[in-house]
Amino acid sequence: MRYLLRNCLVYTGSTLLPHHTLLVKDGLIEAVLPEEAAPTDVPTVDVRGLSLAPGLLDLQVYGAAGELFSVTPTPEALATLCSHSFRHGTTGVLATMPTNSWQMMLAALEAGREFQRQQPGLLGIHLEGPYINPAKKGAHQAEFIRTPTVAEVEELLQQADGVLKMMTLAPEMAPAPVLARLREAGVVLSAGHSNATYSQAAAGFQQGFTAATHLFNAMSALQGREPGLVGAVYDDAAAEASIIADGVHCDFASVRISKRILGERLFLITDAVTDSWQGAYRFQQQANHFVNAQGILAGSALTLPVAIRNCVQQVGIPLDEALRMASLYPARVLGFDNRLGYLEAGYAADFWLFDEQLNVHATARGGELIWW
């Protein structure tokens, strides 16, 4: 299938191109062309000045529309999660399973493996736990926290068969052989739910951690005498970090300070959950966030377009950069930036169309364009 979108304001991931067109062929981007250079012999859609940007990527989302993956780790729950995200301009997600029973962790990997064979949109599974520090468990269930061993990790990897893309662990709780085996399997190691000292966290980044999960939340803070995990992230020249830009999980000033320090190494996640009244994780929405039965902050009600809007309006980040924080930079975290995160020839035709208020008008994955 070959078609042309014209009259676009195109954010390519590297530059802004007004009055341009996007030519799509067989699920890939064939070219980004000025209006006057566009072919006239292909089916054409005039998007009437809407903006066009690379599809958004969410590396931490738990559920949507009443389907919580940590309660029902099934392909059906993943279908709901991916469909809801797609409606909000998000063309790729890491479905996230927090610390849970061993059987549920394995079931999450099985569901991810099965779903990924059937449908696009799922980049993989993110296991947030169970190898975390009880002192920073947040809303995670303490009874499911485990001590990591190579044998256990091997069981996870065998069950995953490649679908496990990211794992959040506490650096101070994870032995070097465990980290080495996960890295060997290509799993991105993210430091989180951790009470690590600065030295422990810095050692973790030397041993294979490349990212930190939801900066500031459930981690040792930056203090004068003990810089903690936050300080180690700031101090490491390569460490990347996700952040929840909803104004609840962290103040917008903290986002601004972190952006100034980390630059392109800071990326957006939603940490989105949904109402749930069964299983180990029971959440209720309060305004723009969720709490568990004990009233502990347990997740957001964000979508990535809202997070981007917050970064522009509340933090002062230019729109083109805020877009990269939710597309190109998470693609880099996973090593997918050779096919995702840019609108350039040869890249996947994954994109979204939006207006000046960042309302989503259409989303495309593999060139299949759906208007909302």
C-alpha positions as CSV (number, residue, x, y, z in Angstrom):
1,M,0.0,0.0,0.0
2,R,1.3,3.4,-1.0
3,Y,-0.2,6.8,0.0
4,L,0.7,10.4,0.6
5,L,-0.2,12.8,3.5
6,R,0.0,16.4,2.4
7,N,-0.3,19.8,4.1
8,C,1.6,18.6,7.2
9,L,3.8,20.2,9.8
10,V,6.3,17.4,10.2
11,Y,8.3,16.8,13.3
12,T,10.9,14.3,12.0
13,G,12.6,13.6,15.3
14,S,15.5,15.8,14.3
15,T,14.0,18.8,12.6
16,L,10.7,20.7,12.0
17,L,9.5,20.8,8.4
18,P,6.4,23.1,7.6
19,H,4.5,22.6,4.4
20,H,5.7,19.0,3.8
21,T,4.3,15.7,2.9
22,L,4.9,12.1,4.1
23,L,5.0,9.3,1.6
24,V,4.3,5.8,2.9
25,K,4.8,2.5,1.2
26,D,4.3,-1.0,2.5
27,G,4.4,0.0,6.1
28,L,7.6,2.1,5.9
29,I,8.3,5.7,5.3
30,E,9.4,6.2,1.7
31,A,10.1,9.9,1.9
32,V,9.4,13.2,3.6
33,L,9.1,15.8,0.8
34,P,8.3,19.4,0.3
35,E,4.8,20.0,-1.1
36,E,6.1,21.0,-4.6
37,A,8.2,17.8,-4.8
38,A,5.5,15.3,-3.9
39,P,4.2,12.8,-6.4
40,T,0.8,13.3,-7.9
41,D,0.0,9.8,-8.9
42,V,-0.7,8.2,-5.5
43,P,-3.7,8.3,-3.2
44,T,-3.5,11.5,-1.2
45,V,-5.0,12.7,2.1
46,D,-4.9,16.5,2.9
47,V,-4.5,16.7,6.7
48,R,-5.2,20.5,6.7
49,G,-2.2,21.7,8.6
50,L,-2.2,19.1,11.4
51,S,1.2,18.3,13.0
52,L,2.8,14.9,12.3
53,A,5.3,13.3,14.6
54,P,6.9,9.8,15.3
55,G,4.7,7.4,17.2
56,L,4.9,7.7,20.9
57,L,6.5,4.9,23.0
58,D,5.6,4.2,26.6
59,L,8.0,1.9,28.4
60,Q,5.9,1.6,31.6
61,V,2.2,1.1,31.5
62,Y,0.2,-1.3,33.6
63,G,-3.3,-1.3,32.2
64,A,-6.2,0.6,30.7
65,A,-10.0,0.7,30.5
66,G,-10.5,-1.5,33.5
67,E,-8.0,-4.2,32.4
68,L,-5.0,-4.3,34.8
69,F,-2.2,-6.5,33.5
70,S,-1.0,-7.4,37.0
71,V,-4.5,-8.8,37.8
72,T,-5.2,-10.5,34.4
73,P,-1.9,-11.2,32.6
74,T,-3.6,-12.4,29.4
75,P,-3.3,-11.6,25.7
76,E,-6.8,-10.1,26.0
77,A,-5.6,-7.6,28.6
78,L,-2.7,-6.7,26.4
79,A,-5.0,-6.1,23.5
80,T,-7.0,-3.6,25.6
81,L,-3.8,-1.9,26.8
82,C,-2.4,-1.5,23.3
83,S,-5.7,-0.4,21.8
84,H,-6.1,2.3,24.4
85,S,-2.5,3.5,24.0
86,F,-2.9,3.6,20.2
87,R,-6.0,5.8,20.6
88,H,-3.6,8.3,22.3
89,G,-0.9,8.4,19.7
90,T,1.2,5.6,21.3
91,T,2.3,3.1,18.7
92,G,4.5,0.9,21.0
93,V,4.4,0.0,24.7
94,L,6.1,-2.1,27.3
95,A,3.3,-3.8,29.3
96,T,4.5,-3.7,32.9
97,M,4.1,-6.3,35.6
98,P,5.0,-5.1,39.1
99,T,6.2,-7.4,41.9
100,N,3.8,-10.3,42.0
101,S,3.6,-14.0,42.7
102,W,6.1,-16.1,40.7
103,Q,3.2,-17.7,38.8
104,M,1.9,-14.3,37.8
105,M,5.3,-13.1,36.7
106,L,5.7,-16.2,34.5
107,A,2.1,-15.7,33.2
108,A,2.9,-12.1,32.1
109,L,5.8,-13.3,30.0
110,E,3.7,-16.1,28.5
111,A,1.0,-13.6,27.6
112,G,3.4,-11.2,26.1
113,R,5.1,-13.9,24.0
114,E,1.8,-15.1,22.7
115,F,0.3,-11.6,22.0
116,Q,3.5,-10.4,20.2
117,R,3.1,-13.2,17.7
118,Q,-0.4,-12.1,16.9
119,Q,-0.5,-8.3,16.9
120,P,1.9,-5.3,16.6
121,G,2.1,-2.6,19.2
122,L,3.6,-4.5,22.1
123,L,7.4,-3.8,22.2
124,G,7.8,-6.3,25.0
125,I,7.3,-6.8,28.7
126,H,8.8,-4.7,31.5
127,L,9.1,-6.6,34.8
128,E,9.2,-4.1,37.6
129,G,10.4,-6.4,40.4
130,P,10.3,-8.8,42.1
131,Y,13.9,-8.0,43.0
132,I,13.4,-4.7,44.8
133,N,14.3,-3.3,48.2
134,P,11.4,-3.6,50.7
135,A,12.3,-0.2,52.1
136,K,11.3,1.4,48.8
137,K,8.5,-0.9,47.8
138,G,6.0,1.9,47.3
139,A,2.7,0.3,46.3
140,H,4.3,-3.1,45.5
141,Q,3.3,-6.1,47.7
142,A,6.0,-6.9,50.2
143,E,5.1,-10.6,50.3
144,F,6.1,-11.1,46.7
145,I,9.6,-9.5,46.9
146,R,12.3,-12.0,46.2
147,T,16.1,-12.4,46.4
148,P,17.5,-12.8,42.9
149,T,19.4,-15.9,41.8
150,V,20.8,-16.9,38.5
151,A,18.5,-20.0,38.5
152,E,15.4,-17.9,38.9
153,V,16.5,-15.4,36.2
154,E,17.2,-18.3,33.9
155,E,13.6,-19.5,34.4
156,L,12.3,-16.0,33.6
157,L,14.4,-15.8,30.4
158,Q,13.3,-19.2,29.2
159,Q,9.7,-18.3,29.7
160,A,10.1,-14.9,28.0
161,D,11.8,-16.3,24.9
162,G,12.9,-12.7,24.0
163,V,9.8,-10.8,25.0
164,L,11.4,-9.5,28.3
165,K,12.9,-6.1,27.3
166,M,13.3,-4.3,30.5
167,M,13.6,-5.1,34.2
168,T,13.5,-2.8,37.2
169,L,15.7,-4.0,40.1
170,A,17.4,-2.5,43.1
171,P,21.1,-2.4,42.4
172,E,22.0,-3.1,46.1
173,M,19.9,-6.3,46.0
174,A,21.2,-7.8,42.7
175,P,24.4,-9.9,42.6
176,A,26.8,-9.3,39.6
177,P,26.2,-12.8,38.1
178,V,22.4,-12.0,37.9
179,L,23.0,-8.7,36.2
180,A,25.5,-10.3,33.8
181,R,23.0,-13.0,32.7
182,L,20.2,-10.4,32.1
183,R,22.5,-8.2,30.1
184,E,23.7,-11.2,28.1
185,A,20.0,-11.8,27.2
186,G,19.6,-8.3,26.0
187,V,17.4,-7.1,28.9
188,V,17.7,-3.4,29.7
189,L,18.5,-3.0,33.4
190,S,16.7,-0.1,35.2
191,A,17.5,0.9,38.8
192,G,14.4,1.4,40.8
193,H,12.5,0.7,44.0
194,S,15.9,1.1,45.5
195,N,17.5,2.4,48.7
196,A,21.0,2.3,47.2
197,T,23.7,4.5,48.5
198,Y,25.4,6.6,45.9
199,S,28.3,4.1,45.8
200,Q,26.0,1.1,45.4
201,A,24.1,2.8,42.6
202,A,27.3,4.0,40.8
203,A,28.6,0.5,41.0
204,G,25.4,-0.8,39.5
205,F,25.8,1.5,36.5
206,Q,29.3,0.1,36.0
207,Q,27.9,-3.5,36.2
208,G,25.2,-3.1,33.5
209,F,22.4,-0.8,34.6
210,T,21.7,1.8,31.9
211,A,18.5,3.5,33.2
212,A,16.5,4.4,36.3
213,T,12.8,3.9,36.8
214,H,10.4,6.8,37.5
215,L,13.1,9.2,38.7
216,F,12.5,10.4,42.4
217,N,9.8,7.9,43.1
218,A,10.6,4.9,45.3
219,M,14.4,5.6,45.3
220,S,17.0,7.1,47.6
221,A,17.1,10.8,47.3
222,L,19.8,13.3,46.6
223,Q,21.1,14.7,49.9
224,G,24.2,16.7,50.8
225,R,26.0,13.9,52.7
226,E,24.5,11.0,50.7
227,P,23.7,11.6,47.0
228,G,21.7,8.3,46.7
229,L,20.4,6.8,43.5
230,V,19.2,10.2,42.2
231,G,22.7,11.6,42.6
232,A,24.2,8.6,40.9
233,V,21.9,9.1,37.9
234,Y,22.8,12.7,37.7
235,D,26.5,12.0,38.0
236,D,26.7,9.1,35.4
237,A,27.4,10.4,31.9
238,A,25.4,7.6,30.3
239,A,22.6,6.8,32.7
240,E,19.1,7.4,31.3
241,A,16.0,7.9,33.4
242,S,12.2,7.8,33.0
243,I,10.0,10.4,34.7
244,I,6.3,10.8,35.3
245,A,5.4,14.4,34.4
246,D,2.0,14.6,36.0
247,G,2.8,17.1,38.8
248,V,1.8,14.5,41.4
249,H,4.6,11.9,41.2
250,C,7.1,14.8,41.2
251,D,6.9,18.6,41.1
252,F,7.3,20.2,37.7
253,A,10.3,22.1,39.0
254,S,12.0,18.7,39.6
255,V,11.3,17.8,36.0
256,R,12.9,21.0,34.8
257,I,16.0,20.6,37.0
258,S,16.4,17.0,35.8
259,K,16.0,18.0,32.2
260,R,18.7,20.6,32.6
261,I,21.1,18.0,34.1
262,L,20.2,15.0,32.0
263,G,19.3,16.5,28.6
264,E,18.5,13.8,26.1
265,R,18.8,11.1,28.8
266,L,15.5,12.0,30.4
267,F,12.4,10.3,28.9
268,L,8.7,10.2,29.6
269,I,6.5,7.4,30.8
270,T,2.9,7.3,31.9
271,D,3.1,4.8,34.7
272,A,-0.6,4.5,33.9
273,V,-2.9,2.1,35.8
274,T,-6.7,1.7,35.8
275,D,-9.4,1.1,38.4
276,S,-9.1,-2.4,39.8
277,W,-11.1,-4.1,42.6
278,Q,-9.7,-7.6,42.5
279,G,-6.4,-9.5,42.9
280,A,-3.2,-8.3,44.6
281,Y,-3.4,-4.8,43.2
282,R,-6.5,-2.8,43.9
283,F,-6.5,0.8,42.7
284,Q,-8.9,3.7,42.8
285,Q,-8.6,7.0,40.8
286,Q,-8.2,10.3,42.6
287,A,-8.2,13.2,40.2
288,N,-5.2,12.6,37.9
289,H,-3.6,9.7,39.8
290,F,-4.4,6.4,41.5
291,V,-3.9,5.1,45.0
292,N,-4.1,1.6,46.5
293,A,-6.3,0.4,49.3
294,Q,-3.8,1.9,51.8
295,G,-4.0,5.3,50.2
296,I,-0.4,5.0,48.8
297,L,0.3,6.6,45.4
298,A,0.2,3.7,43.0
299,G,0.2,5.1,39.4
300,S,-1.0,7.8,37.1
301,A,-3.9,8.6,34.9
302,L,-1.6,10.1,32.3
303,T,-1.5,9.6,28.5
304,L,1.7,10.6,26.8
305,P,0.1,13.5,24.9
306,V,-0.8,15.0,28.3
307,A,2.7,14.4,29.7
308,I,4.1,16.2,26.6
309,R,1.7,19.1,27.1
310,N,2.7,19.3,30.8
311,C,6.4,19.4,29.7
312,V,5.7,22.3,27.3
313,Q,3.2,24.3,29.4
314,Q,4.4,23.6,33.0
315,V,8.1,22.9,32.5
316,G,9.0,25.1,29.6
317,I,10.4,22.4,27.3
318,P,10.1,23.2,23.6
319,L,7.5,21.0,21.8
320,D,9.9,19.3,19.5
321,E,12.1,18.3,22.4
322,A,9.1,17.1,24.5
323,L,8.0,15.0,21.5
324,R,11.5,13.3,21.4
325,M,11.2,12.6,25.1
326,A,8.2,10.3,24.4
327,S,9.5,8.8,21.1
328,L,13.1,9.0,20.1
329,Y,14.6,8.8,23.6
330,P,12.7,5.7,24.7
331,A,13.5,4.1,21.4
332,R,17.2,4.6,22.2
333,V,16.7,3.1,25.6
334,L,15.6,-0.1,24.0
335,G,18.0,0.1,21.1
336,F,15.2,0.5,18.6
337,D,16.2,3.9,17.3
338,N,17.3,2.3,14.0
339,R,13.7,1.8,13.1
340,L,11.6,3.9,15.5
341,G,11.7,7.5,16.7
342,Y,12.3,9.2,13.4
343,L,10.2,10.1,10.4
344,E,12.8,9.3,7.8
345,A,13.1,7.0,4.7
346,G,13.3,3.4,5.8
347,Y,11.8,3.9,9.2
348,A,8.6,2.3,10.3
349,A,5.5,4.3,9.3
350,D,4.5,4.7,13.0
351,F,3.2,8.2,13.6
352,W,0.4,10.4,15.0
353,L,-1.4,13.5,13.8
354,F,-2.4,16.2,16.3
355,D,-3.5,19.8,16.6
356,E,-2.0,22.7,18.5
357,Q,-3.6,21.6,21.7
358,L,-2.0,18.1,21.3
359,N,-5.4,16.5,20.7
360,V,-4.9,13.2,18.7
361,H,-6.6,13.1,15.3
362,A,-5.1,10.0,13.9
363,T,-2.6,7.3,14.6
364,A,-0.7,4.9,12.3
365,R,1.3,1.8,13.0
366,G,3.0,0.1,10.1
367,G,1.3,2.6,7.8
368,E,-2.2,1.6,8.8
369,L,-3.9,4.9,9.5
370,I,-6.8,5.2,11.9
371,W,-8.7,8.5,12.3
372,W,-10.3,9.3,15.7
